[in-house]
Amino acid sequence: MKINCLTCGHKIDVGDSYDDYEGHIKCYVCESLLDIKSQEAELKSVKFVKSEPIQPSSVLGN
């Protein structure tokens, strides 16, 4: 199964192991995170997952 990245358009070949899958995949070209749902080797949905910037838990030196 192939999925087009919603950000850069690259075709991601996820293979047969994703024929029944619900979760995240990462485009290795632009590093966008996509949420996909597939069932019986058919893609049911693809959504872009907005990544939040990493916030430091504490400020060093204080």
N, C-alpha and C positions, 0 to 999 in steps of 0.2 A: 504494500500500500504506500502511496506517495501523498504527501501533504505539502501544499504551498505555504511558505512562511508568510504571515500576514504583514510583516514589516518590510522584508526585502524581496519577497517573491521567490526565493530559492526553493527548489523542490527537495523535500526531505524524504528519503526512502526509509521508512520505519520497519519494513519487513513484515513477515507473518506473525511475529511475536506480539504485534499490536492489533491483531484482528478483533479481539474483544478486550478493550482497554479503556479506562477512564482515568485521566491524570495529566501530568505535565510532561512536555518534551521541550528540549532546548534546540534552537537553530544553531548549528555550529558555525554558520557564516556570520550572522549579526548578533548572536547570543541572546535573541529574544526568547522569552519563555511563553509557550503556548499551552493552553488547556484544551485537551482533545477528548472526544468520546467516540469510540467506534464499536460497532456491533456486527458480528458475522462478516468481517472484512469490508464493511461499509462505514465510511466516515459519517457520523451523525452531527457533530458540531466541532468547531474550532474557534477558540477565543484567545485574544491577546491578554496576557496576564501582566498588569502594570506592576513593575517592581518599585518598591519603596527604597529610597536611599538608606544605607546602613547608618544608624545613629549610634555614636559611642555611648556606652553605658555609664561611663564616668570620664571626667576631664583629668588628664594626667597632670601631675604637679600640684594638685590642690588637695 
